[in-house]
Structures are given as C-alpha cells and as structure tokens.
Amino acid sequence: MKATVTVSLKAAVLDPQGKAIAAALRDLGLDLVESVRVGKVIELQLSEDADVESVRRQVETAADQLLANPVMEDWRVEIEA
C-alpha cells in the first residue's frame, strides 16, 4: 500500500521560489505561465496488511504534526491500496 502526502503553501503565503521559477520559465519561452507554486510530495510505502482507514488516520496525523507546517502549508493524503 502506498500513501502520498502532497504539501503546498497556503494561498495567502508568498512563494518567492515559485516566482523565480515562473520568471525562468518565461525566459525559456513558456509565455503562457502566469504563476507557479512550489510544494513537496512525500511517498510512504506501507504494509499491504494494514487497514486502509487506520493507515489514513495515521498518515493524516503525520502530515499534520510532522510533514507540513500548519501555519504556512496545506496538505492532502491519497492512499493507494
């Protein structure tokens, strides 16, 4: 079983790295790029024997308490059985 945690900056938080990437992409000729937001993806390989709902609860706890900064970041969890 695999869990994927996607962490992204909250909409109200400035993203200077995203702005720099957007500018560089435009310099490369990608004129359609209006903005870029940078985040991170964390993949967890889990026991196949685990209960999906138990896994979801545990991974959501990890995302909230360790993997993301709740002041600045949002997160979402996807579970693949």
C-alpha positions in Angstrom: 0.0 0.0 0.0 1.2 3.5 -0.8 0.3 6.8 0.8 1.1 10.1 -0.9 1.2 13.3 1.1 1.2 16.5 -1.0 2.2 19.6 0.8 1.7 23.1 -0.6 1.9 26.6 0.6 -1.4 28.2 1.7 -2.7 30.7 -0.9 -2.0 33.7 1.4 1.7 32.8 1.8 4.1 34.4 -0.6 6.1 31.9 -2.7 9.4 33.6 -3.8 10.7 30.3 -5.2 7.6 29.9 -7.3 8.0 33.5 -8.6 11.6 32.8 -9.5 10.6 29.6 -11.4 7.8 31.4 -13.2 10.2 34.1 -14.4 12.8 31.5 -15.5 10.1 29.6 -17.4 9.0 32.7 -19.2 12.7 33.4 -20.0 12.8 29.9 -21.6 9.9 30.9 -23.8 6.9 29.5 -21.9 4.9 32.7 -22.2 1.7 31.1 -21.1 2.9 30.6 -17.5 1.1 33.0 -15.2 2.3 31.8 -11.9 4.0 28.9 -10.1 3.5 27.5 -6.6 6.2 25.2 -5.2 5.4 22.3 -2.8 6.6 18.8 -1.9 5.4 15.3 -2.4 6.1 12.6 0.2 5.5 9.0 -0.7 5.2 6.3 2.0 5.4 2.6 1.3 3.2 0.8 3.9 2.4 -2.7 4.8 -0.1 -4.4 2.5 -1.8 -5.9 5.5 -2.8 -2.6 7.0 -6.3 -1.4 7.2 -6.9 1.5 4.8 -8.8 3.7 7.3 -6.2 3.1 10.0 -3.4 4.0 7.5 -5.3 7.1 6.5 -5.7 8.3 10.1 -2.0 7.6 10.9 -0.7 9.3 7.8 -3.0 12.3 8.3 -1.6 12.6 11.9 1.9 12.5 10.5 1.1 15.1 7.8 -0.5 17.5 10.4 2.2 17.1 13.1 5.4 16.5 11.2 5.3 16.6 7.4 3.6 20.1 7.0 3.8 23.3 8.8 0.1 24.0 9.6 0.7 27.8 9.9 2.0 28.1 6.3 1.1 24.9 4.5 -1.9 22.8 3.5 -1.7 19.1 2.8 -3.7 16.3 1.3 -3.4 12.5 1.6 -4.0 9.9 -1.1 -4.0 6.2 -0.3 -3.4 3.5 -3.0 -4.3 0.1 -1.8 
